[in-house]
Amino acid sequence: MLGLKRSALERGAEGEDAAARYLEQKGLKVVQRHYQTRWGEIDLVCRDRDTWVFVEVKTRTRTSAPSAAEALTPAKQKKIIGAALSYMKKHRLKDEAMRFDLVTLEGGFLEWFAGAFEASGPYTY
């Protein structure tokens, strides 16, 4: 059991490394990895010119149900939004633009969803 968990963690780290390299090739700057708060974790915090980009990375070794994209549930989105707002407040970035992206690595294919979801509702920071 421990071996399975360790390999899943390794796969996740490899996926995040691949996502970071890909996004940097596309012109984004990776500012921080694994930003953790009591609300949740952000895999990658990036800058895309004047926009702060909070990236969730989902890695699957093979195509399966649910897909990597489907694993980004509304509950997970809420945690990411809370963590992102915490980041923005901590770094005094209140008036700066932000975006939520998803990078999936599934069955050996990488796909980037810029603006995968939005923070809607009564979120404040």
Buried (B, 14 or more C-beta within 10 A) or exposed (E): EEEEEEEEEEBBBEBBEBBBEBBEEEEBEBBEBEBEBEBBEBBBBBBBEEBBBBBBBBBBEEEEEEBBBEBBEEEBBBBBBBBBBBBBEEEEEEEEEBBBBBBBBBEEEBEBBBEBBEBEEEEEB
